[in-house]
Amino acid sequence: MFQIVQTAPGTLRVRLRIAGGTDPDHVWRTVFADLAQLLKEHGAGDVTLERSDEAPQQEPGGKFRRVIPRAKP
């Protein structure tokens, strides 16, 4: 399970829930490479990807969002 949080205009933080018995570093490298390639294909190759220590979280109302955009100031 994953969740992407936009923390700044050019930064995405990726939250992962890794299945037991799976190497978290290997999963991160795969996710990072695939997401970086997708962003590059869409002209957003300069976006910074960060690995979060937090697990994916539900919104206070109980809804789960895969992508959480940055709040507008």
ZAMARFI-724655 format. One record per atom (N, C-alpha, C, O): residue number from 1; residue in three letters; x, y, z. Coordinates in steps of 0.05 Angstrom, whole numbers, plus 5000, padded with zeros to 4 digits. Example, Ala and Ser with C-alpha at 12.3 -4.5 7.8 and 13.67 -1.06 7.14 Angstrom:
2
<r><n>1</n><res>ALA</res><X>5264</X><Y>4886</Y><Z>5156</Z></r>
<r><n>1</n><res>ALA</res><X>5246</X><Y>4910</Y><Z>5156</Z></r>
<r><n>1</n><res>ALA</res><X>5264</X><Y>4934</Y><Z>5156</Z></r>
<r><n>1</n><res>ALA</res><X>5285</X><Y>4934</Y><Z>5169</Z></r>
<r><n>2</n><res>SER</res><X>5257</X><Y>4955</Y><Z>5142</Z></r>
<r><n>2</n><res>SER</res><X>5273</X><Y>4979</Y><Z>5143</Z></r>
<r><n>2</n><res>SER</res><X>5258</X><Y>5001</Y><Z>5157</Z></r>
<r><n>2</n><res>SER</res><X>5268</X><Y>5023</Y><Z>5161</Z></r>
% end
This chain:
73
<r><n>1</n><res>MET</res><X>5017</X><Y>4977</Y><Z>5000</Z></r>
<r><n>1</n><res>MET</res><X>5000</X><Y>5000</Y><Z>5000</Z></r>
<r><n>1</n><res>MET</res><X>5018</X><Y>5025</Y><Z>5000</Z></r>
<r><n>1</n><res>MET</res><X>5040</X><Y>5025</Y><Z>5012</Z></r>
<r><n>2</n><res>PHE</res><X>5009</X><Y>5045</Y><Z>4986</Z></r>
<r><n>2</n><res>PHE</res><X>5025</X><Y>5070</Y><Z>4985</Z></r>
<r><n>2</n><res>PHE</res><X>5008</X><Y>5094</Y><Z>4988</Z></r>
<r><n>2</n><res>PHE</res><X>4983</X><Y>5093</Y><Z>4985</Z></r>
<r><n>3</n><res>GLN</res><X>5021</X><Y>5116</Y><Z>4993</Z></r>
<r><n>3</n><res>GLN</res><X>5008</X><Y>5142</Y><Z>4994</Z></r>
<r><n>3</n><res>GLN</res><X>5029</X><Y>5163</Y><Z>4987</Z></r>
<r><n>3</n><res>GLN</res><X>5051</X><Y>5162</Y><Z>4997</Z></r>
<r><n>4</n><res>ILE</res><X>5022</X><Y>5182</Y><Z>4970</Z></r>
<r><n>4</n><res>ILE</res><X>5040</X><Y>5203</Y><Z>4962</Z></r>
<r><n>4</n><res>ILE</res><X>5030</X><Y>5229</Y><Z>4973</Z></r>
<r><n>4</n><res>ILE</res><X>5007</X><Y>5237</Y><Z>4968</Z></r>
<r><n>5</n><res>VAL</res><X>5048</X><Y>5243</Y><Z>4987</Z></r>
<r><n>5</n><res>VAL</res><X>5041</X><Y>5269</Y><Z>4999</Z></r>
<r><n>5</n><res>VAL</res><X>5058</X><Y>5291</Y><Z>4987</Z></r>
<r><n>5</n><res>VAL</res><X>5083</X><Y>5289</Y><Z>4988</Z></r>
<r><n>6</n><res>GLN</res><X>5045</X><Y>5311</Y><Z>4976</Z></r>
<r><n>6</n><res>GLN</res><X>5060</X><Y>5334</Y><Z>4965</Z></r>
<r><n>6</n><res>GLN</res><X>5067</X><Y>5352</Y><Z>4989</Z></r>
<r><n>6</n><res>GLN</res><X>5049</X><Y>5363</Y><Z>5001</Z></r>
<r><n>7</n><res>THR</res><X>5093</X><Y>5354</Y><Z>4995</Z></r>
<r><n>7</n><res>THR</res><X>5101</X><Y>5370</Y><Z>5019</Z></r>
<r><n>7</n><res>THR</res><X>5111</X><Y>5398</Y><Z>5011</Z></r>
<r><n>7</n><res>THR</res><X>5114</X><Y>5415</Y><Z>5028</Z></r>
<r><n>8</n><res>ALA</res><X>5117</X><Y>5402</Y><Z>4985</Z></r>
<r><n>8</n><res>ALA</res><X>5125</X><Y>5428</Y><Z>4975</Z></r>
<r><n>8</n><res>ALA</res><X>5119</X><Y>5427</Y><Z>4945</Z></r>
<r><n>8</n><res>ALA</res><X>5113</X><Y>5406</Y><Z>4934</Z></r>
<r><n>9</n><res>PRO</res><X>5120</X><Y>5450</Y><Z>4931</Z></r>
<r><n>9</n><res>PRO</res><X>5113</X><Y>5451</Y><Z>4903</Z></r>
<r><n>9</n><res>PRO</res><X>5129</X><Y>5430</Y><Z>4886</Z></r>
<r><n>9</n><res>PRO</res><X>5118</X><Y>5420</Y><Z>4867</Z></r>
<r><n>10</n><res>GLY</res><X>5154</X><Y>5424</Y><Z>4893</Z></r>
<r><n>10</n><res>GLY</res><X>5170</X><Y>5406</Y><Z>4877</Z></r>
<r><n>10</n><res>GLY</res><X>5179</X><Y>5381</Y><Z>4892</Z></r>
<r><n>10</n><res>GLY</res><X>5199</X><Y>5369</Y><Z>4886</Z></r>
<r><n>11</n><res>THR</res><X>5163</X><Y>5374</Y><Z>4913</Z></r>
<r><n>11</n><res>THR</res><X>5172</X><Y>5351</Y><Z>4930</Z></r>
<r><n>11</n><res>THR</res><X>5148</X><Y>5333</Y><Z>4936</Z></r>
<r><n>11</n><res>THR</res><X>5126</X><Y>5342</Y><Z>4944</Z></r>
<r><n>12</n><res>LEU</res><X>5152</X><Y>5307</Y><Z>4932</Z></r>
<r><n>12</n><res>LEU</res><X>5132</X><Y>5287</Y><Z>4939</Z></r>
<r><n>12</n><res>LEU</res><X>5145</X><Y>5268</Y><Z>4960</Z></r>
<r><n>12</n><res>LEU</res><X>5167</X><Y>5258</Y><Z>4956</Z></r>
<r><n>13</n><res>ARG</res><X>5130</X><Y>5263</Y><Z>4981</Z></r>
<r><n>13</n><res>ARG</res><X>5139</X><Y>5244</Y><Z>5001</Z></r>
<r><n>13</n><res>ARG</res><X>5122</X><Y>5219</Y><Z>4998</Z></r>
<r><n>13</n><res>ARG</res><X>5097</X><Y>5220</Y><Z>4997</Z></r>
<r><n>14</n><res>VAL</res><X>5135</X><Y>5196</Y><Z>4997</Z></r>
<r><n>14</n><res>VAL</res><X>5121</X><Y>5170</Y><Z>4992</Z></r>
<r><n>14</n><res>VAL</res><X>5120</X><Y>5154</Y><Z>5018</Z></r>
<r><n>14</n><res>VAL</res><X>5140</X><Y>5148</Y><Z>5031</Z></r>
<r><n>15</n><res>ARG</res><X>5095</X><Y>5148</Y><Z>5026</Z></r>
<r><n>15</n><res>ARG</res><X>5091</X><Y>5131</Y><Z>5049</Z></r>
<r><n>15</n><res>ARG</res><X>5085</X><Y>5103</Y><Z>5039</Z></r>
<r><n>15</n><res>ARG</res><X>5068</X><Y>5099</Y><Z>5021</Z></r>
<r><n>16</n><res>LEU</res><X>5098</X><Y>5083</Y><Z>5051</Z></r>
<r><n>16</n><res>LEU</res><X>5094</X><Y>5056</Y><Z>5042</Z></r>
<r><n>16</n><res>LEU</res><X>5087</X><Y>5038</Y><Z>5066</Z></r>
<r><n>16</n><res>LEU</res><X>5097</X><Y>5042</Y><Z>5088</Z></r>
<r><n>17</n><res>ARG</res><X>5069</X><Y>5019</Y><Z>5061</Z></r>
<r><n>17</n><res>ARG</res><X>5064</X><Y>4997</Y><Z>5080</Z></r>
<r><n>17</n><res>ARG</res><X>5075</X><Y>4972</Y><Z>5066</Z></r>
<r><n>17</n><res>ARG</res><X>5063</X><Y>4963</Y><Z>5046</Z></r>
<r><n>18</n><res>ILE</res><X>5096</X><Y>4961</Y><Z>5077</Z></r>
<r><n>18</n><res>ILE</res><X>5110</X><Y>4939</Y><Z>5065</Z></r>
<r><n>18</n><res>ILE</res><X>5100</X><Y>4913</Y><Z>5076</Z></r>
<r><n>18</n><res>ILE</res><X>5097</X><Y>4910</Y><Z>5101</Z></r>
<r><n>19</n><res>ALA</res><X>5095</X><Y>4893</Y><Z>5059</Z></r>
<r><n>19</n><res>ALA</res><X>5086</X><Y>4867</Y><Z>5068</Z></r>
<r><n>19</n><res>ALA</res><X>5108</X><Y>4853</Y><Z>5084</Z></r>
<r><n>19</n><res>ALA</res><X>5131</X><Y>4857</Y><Z>5078</Z></r>
<r><n>20</n><res>GLY</res><X>5100</X><Y>4838</Y><Z>5103</Z></r>
<r><n>20</n><res>GLY</res><X>5119</X><Y>4823</Y><Z>5119</Z></r>
<r><n>20</n><res>GLY</res><X>5136</X><Y>4804</Y><Z>5102</Z></r>
<r><n>20</n><res>GLY</res><X>5127</X><Y>4793</Y><Z>5082</Z></r>
<r><n>21</n><res>GLY</res><X>5162</X><Y>4802</Y><Z>5109</Z></r>
<r><n>21</n><res>GLY</res><X>5180</X><Y>4785</Y><Z>5094</Z></r>
<r><n>21</n><res>GLY</res><X>5191</X><Y>4798</Y><Z>5069</Z></r>
<r><n>21</n><res>GLY</res><X>5205</X><Y>4785</Y><Z>5054</Z></r>
<r><n>22</n><res>THR</res><X>5185</X><Y>4823</Y><Z>5065</Z></r>
<r><n>22</n><res>THR</res><X>5194</X><Y>4837</Y><Z>5041</Z></r>
<r><n>22</n><res>THR</res><X>5216</X><Y>4857</Y><Z>5049</Z></r>
<r><n>22</n><res>THR</res><X>5215</X><Y>4869</Y><Z>5071</Z></r>
<r><n>23</n><res>ASP</res><X>5236</X><Y>4860</Y><Z>5033</Z></r>
<r><n>23</n><res>ASP</res><X>5258</X><Y>4878</Y><Z>5038</Z></r>
<r><n>23</n><res>ASP</res><X>5250</X><Y>4907</Y><Z>5033</Z></r>
<r><n>23</n><res>ASP</res><X>5245</X><Y>4914</Y><Z>5010</Z></r>
<r><n>24</n><res>PRO</res><X>5247</X><Y>4923</Y><Z>5054</Z></r>
<r><n>24</n><res>PRO</res><X>5237</X><Y>4951</Y><Z>5050</Z></r>
<r><n>24</n><res>PRO</res><X>5255</X><Y>4967</Y><Z>5031</Z></r>
<r><n>24</n><res>PRO</res><X>5245</X><Y>4984</Y><Z>5016</Z></r>
<r><n>25</n><res>ASP</res><X>5281</X><Y>4963</Y><Z>5033</Z></r>
<r><n>25</n><res>ASP</res><X>5299</X><Y>4979</Y><Z>5016</Z></r>
<r><n>25</n><res>ASP</res><X>5295</X><Y>4971</Y><Z>4986</Z></r>
<r><n>25</n><res>ASP</res><X>5296</X><Y>4989</Y><Z>4969</Z></r>
<r><n>26</n><res>HIS</res><X>5292</X><Y>4946</Y><Z>4981</Z></r>
<r><n>26</n><res>HIS</res><X>5287</X><Y>4937</Y><Z>4953</Z></r>
<r><n>26</n><res>HIS</res><X>5260</X><Y>4949</Y><Z>4943</Z></r>
<r><n>26</n><res>HIS</res><X>5259</X><Y>4958</Y><Z>4920</Z></r>
<r><n>27</n><res>VAL</res><X>5240</X><Y>4948</Y><Z>4959</Z></r>
<r><n>27</n><res>VAL</res><X>5214</X><Y>4960</Y><Z>4951</Z></r>
<r><n>27</n><res>VAL</res><X>5217</X><Y>4989</Y><Z>4946</Z></r>
<r><n>27</n><res>VAL</res><X>5207</X><Y>4999</Y><Z>4926</Z></r>
<r><n>28</n><res>TRP</res><X>5231</X><Y>5004</Y><Z>4963</Z></r>
<r><n>28</n><res>TRP</res><X>5235</X><Y>5033</Y><Z>4959</Z></r>
<r><n>28</n><res>TRP</res><X>5250</X><Y>5038</Y><Z>4933</Z></r>
<r><n>28</n><res>TRP</res><X>5242</X><Y>5056</Y><Z>4918</Z></r>
<r><n>29</n><res>ARG</res><X>5271</X><Y>5023</Y><Z>4928</Z></r>
<r><n>29</n><res>ARG</res><X>5286</X><Y>5028</Y><Z>4903</Z></r>
<r><n>29</n><res>ARG</res><X>5269</X><Y>5024</Y><Z>4879</Z></r>
<r><n>29</n><res>ARG</res><X>5270</X><Y>5039</Y><Z>4859</Z></r>
<r><n>30</n><res>THR</res><X>5252</X><Y>5003</Y><Z>4879</Z></r>
<r><n>30</n><res>THR</res><X>5234</X><Y>4998</Y><Z>4857</Z></r>
<r><n>30</n><res>THR</res><X>5213</X><Y>5020</Y><Z>4854</Z></r>
<r><n>30</n><res>THR</res><X>5209</X><Y>5029</Y><Z>4832</Z></r>
<r><n>31</n><res>VAL</res><X>5200</X><Y>5027</Y><Z>4876</Z></r>
<r><n>31</n><res>VAL</res><X>5180</X><Y>5049</Y><Z>4875</Z></r>
<r><n>31</n><res>VAL</res><X>5193</X><Y>5075</Y><Z>4866</Z></r>
<r><n>31</n><res>VAL</res><X>5182</X><Y>5089</Y><Z>4849</Z></r>
<r><n>32</n><res>PHE</res><X>5216</X><Y>5081</Y><Z>4876</Z></r>
<r><n>32</n><res>PHE</res><X>5230</X><Y>5106</Y><Z>4869</Z></r>
<r><n>32</n><res>PHE</res><X>5236</X><Y>5106</Y><Z>4839</Z></r>
<r><n>32</n><res>PHE</res><X>5230</X><Y>5126</Y><Z>4825</Z></r>
<r><n>33</n><res>ALA</res><X>5247</X><Y>5085</Y><Z>4828</Z></r>
<r><n>33</n><res>ALA</res><X>5254</X><Y>5083</Y><Z>4800</Z></r>
<r><n>33</n><res>ALA</res><X>5229</X><Y>5086</Y><Z>4782</Z></r>
<r><n>33</n><res>ALA</res><X>5229</X><Y>5101</Y><Z>4763</Z></r>
<r><n>34</n><res>ASP</res><X>5208</X><Y>5071</Y><Z>4789</Z></r>
<r><n>34</n><res>ASP</res><X>5184</X><Y>5072</Y><Z>4773</Z></r>
<r><n>34</n><res>ASP</res><X>5170</X><Y>5099</Y><Z>4774</Z></r>
<r><n>34</n><res>ASP</res><X>5161</X><Y>5110</Y><Z>4754</Z></r>
<r><n>35</n><res>LEU</res><X>5169</X><Y>5111</Y><Z>4798</Z></r>
<r><n>35</n><res>LEU</res><X>5156</X><Y>5137</Y><Z>4800</Z></r>
<r><n>35</n><res>LEU</res><X>5173</X><Y>5159</Y><Z>4787</Z></r>
<r><n>35</n><res>LEU</res><X>5162</X><Y>5177</Y><Z>4774</Z></r>
<r><n>36</n><res>ALA</res><X>5199</X><Y>5158</Y><Z>4790</Z></r>
<r><n>36</n><res>ALA</res><X>5217</X><Y>5177</Y><Z>4776</Z></r>
<r><n>36</n><res>ALA</res><X>5213</X><Y>5176</Y><Z>4746</Z></r>
<r><n>36</n><res>ALA</res><X>5213</X><Y>5196</Y><Z>4733</Z></r>
<r><n>37</n><res>GLN</res><X>5211</X><Y>5152</Y><Z>4735</Z></r>
<r><n>37</n><res>GLN</res><X>5208</X><Y>5148</Y><Z>4707</Z></r>
<r><n>37</n><res>GLN</res><X>5181</X><Y>5160</Y><Z>4698</Z></r>
<r><n>37</n><res>GLN</res><X>5179</X><Y>5173</Y><Z>4677</Z></r>
<r><n>38</n><res>LEU</res><X>5160</X><Y>5154</Y><Z>4713</Z></r>
<r><n>38</n><res>LEU</res><X>5133</X><Y>5165</Y><Z>4707</Z></r>
<r><n>38</n><res>LEU</res><X>5133</X><Y>5196</Y><Z>4707</Z></r>
<r><n>38</n><res>LEU</res><X>5122</X><Y>5208</Y><Z>4689</Z></r>
<r><n>39</n><res>LEU</res><X>5146</X><Y>5207</Y><Z>4727</Z></r>
<r><n>39</n><res>LEU</res><X>5147</X><Y>5237</Y><Z>4728</Z></r>
<r><n>39</n><res>LEU</res><X>5163</X><Y>5248</Y><Z>4705</Z></r>
<r><n>39</n><res>LEU</res><X>5155</X><Y>5268</Y><Z>4693</Z></r>
<r><n>40</n><res>LYS</res><X>5185</X><Y>5235</Y><Z>4698</Z></r>
<r><n>40</n><res>LYS</res><X>5201</X><Y>5244</Y><Z>4675</Z></r>
<r><n>40</n><res>LYS</res><X>5185</X><Y>5243</Y><Z>4649</Z></r>
<r><n>40</n><res>LYS</res><X>5187</X><Y>5261</Y><Z>4633</Z></r>
<r><n>41</n><res>GLU</res><X>5170</X><Y>5221</Y><Z>4645</Z></r>
<r><n>41</n><res>GLU</res><X>5154</X><Y>5219</Y><Z>4621</Z></r>
<r><n>41</n><res>GLU</res><X>5132</X><Y>5240</Y><Z>4619</Z></r>
<r><n>41</n><res>GLU</res><X>5123</X><Y>5247</Y><Z>4597</Z></r>
<r><n>42</n><res>HIS</res><X>5125</X><Y>5252</Y><Z>4642</Z></r>
<r><n>42</n><res>HIS</res><X>5104</X><Y>5273</Y><Z>4642</Z></r>
<r><n>42</n><res>HIS</res><X>5116</X><Y>5301</Y><Z>4645</Z></r>
<r><n>42</n><res>HIS</res><X>5102</X><Y>5320</Y><Z>4652</Z></r>
<r><n>43</n><res>GLY</res><X>5143</X><Y>5303</Y><Z>4641</Z></r>
<r><n>43</n><res>GLY</res><X>5156</X><Y>5329</Y><Z>4642</Z></r>
<r><n>43</n><res>GLY</res><X>5161</X><Y>5339</Y><Z>4669</Z></r>
<r><n>43</n><res>GLY</res><X>5165</X><Y>5363</Y><Z>4673</Z></r>
<r><n>44</n><res>ALA</res><X>5160</X><Y>5322</Y><Z>4689</Z></r>
<r><n>44</n><res>ALA</res><X>5164</X><Y>5331</Y><Z>4717</Z></r>
<r><n>44</n><res>ALA</res><X>5188</X><Y>5316</Y><Z>4730</Z></r>
<r><n>44</n><res>ALA</res><X>5187</X><Y>5310</Y><Z>4753</Z></r>
<r><n>45</n><res>GLY</res><X>5208</X><Y>5312</Y><Z>4714</Z></r>
<r><n>45</n><res>GLY</res><X>5232</X><Y>5298</Y><Z>4723</Z></r>
<r><n>45</n><res>GLY</res><X>5248</X><Y>5312</Y><Z>4745</Z></r>
<r><n>45</n><res>GLY</res><X>5265</X><Y>5300</Y><Z>4758</Z></r>
<r><n>46</n><res>ASP</res><X>5242</X><Y>5338</Y><Z>4749</Z></r>
<r><n>46</n><res>ASP</res><X>5257</X><Y>5353</Y><Z>4769</Z></r>
<r><n>46</n><res>ASP</res><X>5244</X><Y>5351</Y><Z>4797</Z></r>
<r><n>46</n><res>ASP</res><X>5253</X><Y>5364</Y><Z>4816</Z></r>
<r><n>47</n><res>VAL</res><X>5222</X><Y>5337</Y><Z>4800</Z></r>
<r><n>47</n><res>VAL</res><X>5208</X><Y>5333</Y><Z>4825</Z></r>
<r><n>47</n><res>VAL</res><X>5225</X><Y>5316</Y><Z>4844</Z></r>
<r><n>47</n><res>VAL</res><X>5235</X><Y>5295</Y><Z>4835</Z></r>
<r><n>48</n><res>THR</res><X>5228</X><Y>5324</Y><Z>4868</Z></r>
<r><n>48</n><res>THR</res><X>5244</X><Y>5309</Y><Z>4888</Z></r>
<r><n>48</n><res>THR</res><X>5225</X><Y>5288</Y><Z>4901</Z></r>
<r><n>48</n><res>THR</res><X>5203</X><Y>5295</Y><Z>4910</Z></r>
<r><n>49</n><res>LEU</res><X>5235</X><Y>5263</Y><Z>4903</Z></r>
<r><n>49</n><res>LEU</res><X>5220</X><Y>5242</Y><Z>4916</Z></r>
<r><n>49</n><res>LEU</res><X>5234</X><Y>5235</Y><Z>4943</Z></r>
<r><n>49</n><res>LEU</res><X>5258</X><Y>5232</Y><Z>4944</Z></r>
<r><n>50</n><res>GLU</res><X>5218</X><Y>5234</Y><Z>4964</Z></r>
<r><n>50</n><res>GLU</res><X>5228</X><Y>5228</Y><Z>4990</Z></r>
<r><n>50</n><res>GLU</res><X>5214</X><Y>5203</Y><Z>5001</Z></r>
<r><n>50</n><res>GLU</res><X>5190</X><Y>5199</Y><Z>4997</Z></r>
<r><n>51</n><res>ARG</res><X>5229</X><Y>5187</Y><Z>5016</Z></r>
<r><n>51</n><res>ARG</res><X>5218</X><Y>5164</Y><Z>5029</Z></r>
<r><n>51</n><res>ARG</res><X>5209</X><Y>5172</Y><Z>5057</Z></r>
<r><n>51</n><res>ARG</res><X>5225</X><Y>5183</Y><Z>5073</Z></r>
<r><n>52</n><res>SER</res><X>5184</X><Y>5167</Y><Z>5064</Z></r>
<r><n>52</n><res>SER</res><X>5174</X><Y>5174</Y><Z>5090</Z></r>
<r><n>52</n><res>SER</res><X>5177</X><Y>5151</Y><Z>5109</Z></r>
<r><n>52</n><res>SER</res><X>5175</X><Y>5127</Y><Z>5101</Z></r>
<r><n>53</n><res>ASP</res><X>5181</X><Y>5157</Y><Z>5135</Z></r>
<r><n>53</n><res>ASP</res><X>5181</X><Y>5137</Y><Z>5155</Z></r>
<r><n>53</n><res>ASP</res><X>5153</X><Y>5130</Y><Z>5165</Z></r>
<r><n>53</n><res>ASP</res><X>5148</X><Y>5110</Y><Z>5178</Z></r>
<r><n>54</n><res>GLU</res><X>5133</X><Y>5147</Y><Z>5157</Z></r>
<r><n>54</n><res>GLU</res><X>5106</X><Y>5143</Y><Z>5165</Z></r>
<r><n>54</n><res>GLU</res><X>5092</X><Y>5123</Y><Z>5146</Z></r>
<r><n>54</n><res>GLU</res><X>5098</X><Y>5122</Y><Z>5122</Z></r>
<r><n>55</n><res>ALA</res><X>5073</X><Y>5108</Y><Z>5157</Z></r>
<r><n>55</n><res>ALA</res><X>5056</X><Y>5090</Y><Z>5141</Z></r>
<r><n>55</n><res>ALA</res><X>5034</X><Y>5106</Y><Z>5129</Z></r>
<r><n>55</n><res>ALA</res><X>5028</X><Y>5128</Y><Z>5138</Z></r>
<r><n>56</n><res>PRO</res><X>5021</X><Y>5096</Y><Z>5107</Z></r>
<r><n>56</n><res>PRO</res><X>4998</X><Y>5110</Y><Z>5096</Z></r>
<r><n>56</n><res>PRO</res><X>4977</X><Y>5114</Y><Z>5118</Z></r>
<r><n>56</n><res>PRO</res><X>4973</X><Y>5097</Y><Z>5135</Z></r>
<r><n>57</n><res>GLN</res><X>4963</X><Y>5137</Y><Z>5116</Z></r>
<r><n>57</n><res>GLN</res><X>4943</X><Y>5144</Y><Z>5137</Z></r>
<r><n>57</n><res>GLN</res><X>4916</X><Y>5151</Y><Z>5125</Z></r>
<r><n>57</n><res>GLN</res><X>4915</X><Y>5161</Y><Z>5102</Z></r>
<r><n>58</n><res>GLN</res><X>4895</X><Y>5146</Y><Z>5140</Z></r>
<r><n>58</n><res>GLN</res><X>4868</X><Y>5154</Y><Z>5132</Z></r>
<r><n>58</n><res>GLN</res><X>4864</X><Y>5183</Y><Z>5140</Z></r>
<r><n>58</n><res>GLN</res><X>4876</X><Y>5193</Y><Z>5159</Z></r>
<r><n>59</n><res>GLU</res><X>4846</X><Y>5196</Y><Z>5125</Z></r>
<r><n>59</n><res>GLU</res><X>4838</X><Y>5223</Y><Z>5132</Z></r>
<r><n>59</n><res>GLU</res><X>4822</X><Y>5222</Y><Z>5158</Z></r>
<r><n>59</n><res>GLU</res><X>4812</X><Y>5200</Y><Z>5165</Z></r>
<r><n>60</n><res>PRO</res><X>4819</X><Y>5244</Y><Z>5173</Z></r>
<r><n>60</n><res>PRO</res><X>4803</X><Y>5244</Y><Z>5197</Z></r>
<r><n>60</n><res>PRO</res><X>4774</X><Y>5233</Y><Z>5194</Z></r>
<r><n>60</n><res>PRO</res><X>4763</X><Y>5221</Y><Z>5212</Z></r>
<r><n>61</n><res>GLY</res><X>4763</X><Y>5237</Y><Z>5170</Z></r>
<r><n>61</n><res>GLY</res><X>4736</X><Y>5227</Y><Z>5165</Z></r>
<r><n>61</n><res>GLY</res><X>4735</X><Y>5197</Y><Z>5157</Z></r>
<r><n>61</n><res>GLY</res><X>4713</X><Y>5186</Y><Z>5153</Z></r>
<r><n>62</n><res>GLY</res><X>4759</X><Y>5184</Y><Z>5156</Z></r>
<r><n>62</n><res>GLY</res><X>4760</X><Y>5156</Y><Z>5150</Z></r>
<r><n>62</n><res>GLY</res><X>4766</X><Y>5149</Y><Z>5121</Z></r>
<r><n>62</n><res>GLY</res><X>4771</X><Y>5126</Y><Z>5114</Z></r>
<r><n>63</n><res>LYS</res><X>4767</X><Y>5169</Y><Z>5103</Z></r>
<r><n>63</n><res>LYS</res><X>4772</X><Y>5164</Y><Z>5075</Z></r>
<r><n>63</n><res>LYS</res><X>4803</X><Y>5161</Y><Z>5071</Z></r>
<r><n>63</n><res>LYS</res><X>4819</X><Y>5175</Y><Z>5084</Z></r>
<r><n>64</n><res>PHE</res><X>4810</X><Y>5142</Y><Z>5054</Z></r>
<r><n>64</n><res>PHE</res><X>4838</X><Y>5138</Y><Z>5047</Z></r>
<r><n>64</n><res>PHE</res><X>4844</X><Y>5151</Y><Z>5020</Z></r>
<r><n>64</n><res>PHE</res><X>4830</X><Y>5145</Y><Z>5001</Z></r>
<r><n>65</n><res>ARG</res><X>4863</X><Y>5168</Y><Z>5020</Z></r>
<r><n>65</n><res>ARG</res><X>4871</X><Y>5181</Y><Z>4995</Z></r>
<r><n>65</n><res>ARG</res><X>4899</X><Y>5172</Y><Z>4987</Z></r>
<r><n>65</n><res>ARG</res><X>4918</X><Y>5174</Y><Z>5003</Z></r>
<r><n>66</n><res>ARG</res><X>4902</X><Y>5163</Y><Z>4962</Z></r>
<r><n>66</n><res>ARG</res><X>4929</X><Y>5154</Y><Z>4953</Z></r>
<r><n>66</n><res>ARG</res><X>4947</X><Y>5178</Y><Z>4948</Z></r>
<r><n>66</n><res>ARG</res><X>4971</X><Y>5175</Y><Z>4952</Z></r>
<r><n>67</n><res>VAL</res><X>4936</X><Y>5201</Y><Z>4940</Z></r>
<r><n>67</n><res>VAL</res><X>4951</X><Y>5225</Y><Z>4935</Z></r>
<r><n>67</n><res>VAL</res><X>4940</X><Y>5247</Y><Z>4951</Z></r>
<r><n>67</n><res>VAL</res><X>4916</X><Y>5253</Y><Z>4951</Z></r>
<r><n>68</n><res>ILE</res><X>4957</X><Y>5261</Y><Z>4966</Z></r>
<r><n>68</n><res>ILE</res><X>4949</X><Y>5283</Y><Z>4983</Z></r>
<r><n>68</n><res>ILE</res><X>4963</X><Y>5308</Y><Z>4973</Z></r>
<r><n>68</n><res>ILE</res><X>4988</X><Y>5310</Y><Z>4977</Z></r>
<r><n>69</n><res>PRO</res><X>4949</X><Y>5326</Y><Z>4960</Z></r>
<r><n>69</n><res>PRO</res><X>4962</X><Y>5351</Y><Z>4950</Z></r>
<r><n>69</n><res>PRO</res><X>4969</X><Y>5370</Y><Z>4972</Z></r>
<r><n>69</n><res>PRO</res><X>4958</X><Y>5368</Y><Z>4994</Z></r>
<r><n>70</n><res>ARG</res><X>4988</X><Y>5387</Y><Z>4966</Z></r>
<r><n>70</n><res>ARG</res><X>4997</X><Y>5407</Y><Z>4986</Z></r>
<r><n>70</n><res>ARG</res><X>4974</X><Y>5426</Y><Z>4990</Z></r>
<r><n>70</n><res>ARG</res><X>4961</X><Y>5435</Y><Z>4972</Z></r>
<r><n>71</n><res>ALA</res><X>4970</X><Y>5433</Y><Z>5016</Z></r>
<r><n>71</n><res>ALA</res><X>4949</X><Y>5453</Y><Z>5022</Z></r>
<r><n>71</n><res>ALA</res><X>4957</X><Y>5480</Y><Z>5012</Z></r>
<r><n>71</n><res>ALA</res><X>4981</X><Y>5488</Y><Z>5014</Z></r>
<r><n>72</n><res>LYS</res><X>4939</X><Y>5494</Y><Z>5000</Z></r>
<r><n>72</n><res>LYS</res><X>4944</X><Y>5521</Y><Z>4991</Z></r>
<r><n>72</n><res>LYS</res><X>4946</X><Y>5540</Y><Z>5014</Z></r>
<r><n>72</n><res>LYS</res><X>4929</X><Y>5539</Y><Z>5033</Z></r>
<r><n>73</n><res>PRO</res><X>4966</X><Y>5559</Y><Z>5014</Z></r>
<r><n>73</n><res>PRO</res><X>4969</X><Y>5578</Y><Z>5036</Z></r>
<r><n>73</n><res>PRO</res><X>4946</X><Y>5597</Y><Z>5038</Z></r>
<r><n>73</n><res>PRO</res><X>4945</X><Y>5614</Y><Z>5055</Z></r>
% end
